[in-house]
């Protein structure tokens, strides 16, 4: 069973999927993001440390999540993608919208 960790770090909420962002796993992440936004947690960071892969549906959803966060007055950032995910994010130009960080200090949070 895939899980999505959720930790509050200052003004940001760090979501940590422990699965590839494909198929039904994306629905789990979408549910967590919506719960965050409903709770007023609008500055979101998705920790990609345990995400081995993201497919085209996952990329599309990332843009939807980014837009939802922005409409709520917040932001969505990516933290620590592996080399494959980083390449996918760069090639598809998701980085034109989402900031990618490799240090939580850069992302404005601390891992607990």
C-alpha positions as CSV (number, residue, x, y, z in Angstrom):
1,X,0.0,0.0,0.0
2,X,1.4,3.4,-1.0
3,X,1.5,6.2,1.6
4,X,1.8,9.9,1.6
5,X,3.6,11.4,4.6
6,X,2.6,14.9,5.8
7,X,4.7,17.1,8.0
8,X,4.3,20.8,8.9
9,X,7.6,22.7,8.8
10,X,7.2,26.3,9.7
11,X,4.8,27.9,7.2
12,X,5.2,25.0,4.7
13,X,3.7,21.5,4.6
14,X,5.9,18.8,3.3
15,X,4.2,15.9,1.5
16,X,6.3,12.7,1.1
17,X,4.9,10.2,-1.3
18,X,6.5,6.7,-0.9
19,X,5.6,5.6,-4.4
20,X,5.9,6.3,-8.1
21,X,3.5,9.1,-9.1
22,X,1.4,7.0,-11.5
23,X,-2.2,5.7,-11.6
24,X,-4.0,5.5,-8.3
25,X,-1.0,6.9,-6.4
26,X,-1.7,10.3,-7.9
27,X,-5.2,10.1,-6.4
28,X,-3.7,9.6,-3.0
29,X,-1.5,12.6,-3.4
30,X,-4.4,14.7,-4.8
31,X,-6.4,13.8,-1.7
32,X,-3.6,14.9,0.7
33,X,-3.1,18.2,-1.3
34,X,-6.8,19.0,-1.1
35,X,-6.9,18.2,2.7
36,X,-3.9,20.6,3.1
37,X,-5.6,23.4,1.1
38,X,-8.9,22.9,3.0
39,X,-6.9,23.2,6.3
40,X,-5.3,26.5,5.1
41,X,-1.9,24.8,4.5
42,X,-1.3,26.5,1.2
43,X,2.5,26.5,1.0
44,X,3.3,23.0,-0.1
45,X,6.5,21.1,-0.8
46,X,6.4,17.6,-2.4
47,X,9.4,15.6,-1.2
48,X,10.4,13.3,-4.1
49,X,13.0,11.4,-2.1
50,X,11.0,8.1,-2.3
51,X,9.4,8.8,-5.7
52,X,11.2,6.5,-8.2
53,X,9.2,7.7,-11.3
54,X,6.5,10.1,-12.5
55,X,4.5,9.5,-15.7
56,X,2.6,12.0,-18.0
57,X,-0.5,11.8,-15.8
58,X,1.6,12.6,-12.8
59,X,3.1,15.6,-14.5
60,X,-0.3,16.8,-15.6
61,X,-1.6,16.5,-12.0
62,X,1.5,18.4,-10.7
63,X,0.4,21.4,-12.8
64,X,-3.1,21.1,-11.5
65,X,-1.9,21.0,-7.9
66,X,0.3,24.0,-8.6
67,X,-2.7,25.9,-10.0
68,X,-4.9,24.9,-7.0
69,X,-2.2,26.0,-4.6
70,X,-1.8,29.4,-6.4
71,X,-5.6,30.0,-6.4
72,X,-5.5,29.4,-2.7
73,X,-2.8,32.1,-2.3
74,X,0.0,29.5,-1.8
75,X,2.7,27.7,-3.7
76,X,3.8,24.2,-4.7
77,X,7.5,23.2,-4.8
78,X,9.4,20.0,-5.5
79,X,12.2,18.8,-3.2
80,X,14.9,16.3,-3.9
81,X,13.9,14.5,-7.1
82,X,16.2,11.6,-8.1
83,X,18.1,12.0,-11.3
84,X,15.4,10.3,-13.5
85,X,12.6,12.4,-12.0
86,X,14.7,15.6,-12.2
87,X,15.4,14.9,-15.9
88,X,11.7,14.2,-16.6
89,X,10.7,17.5,-14.8
90,X,13.3,19.5,-16.8
91,X,12.6,17.9,-20.2
92,X,8.9,18.5,-19.9
93,X,9.5,22.1,-18.7
94,X,7.6,21.6,-15.5
95,X,10.4,23.7,-14.0
96,X,8.9,26.7,-15.8
97,X,6.2,26.6,-13.2
98,X,7.5,24.6,-10.2
99,X,10.6,25.4,-8.3
100,X,12.9,22.4,-7.6
101,X,15.2,22.3,-4.5
102,X,17.8,19.9,-3.4
103,X,18.1,21.3,0.1
104,X,15.3,21.9,2.6
105,X,17.0,25.1,3.6
106,X,16.5,26.3,0.0
107,X,12.9,25.2,0.1
108,X,12.4,27.0,3.4
109,X,11.7,24.0,5.6
110,X,13.4,21.6,7.9
111,X,12.9,17.8,7.9
112,X,11.7,16.5,11.2
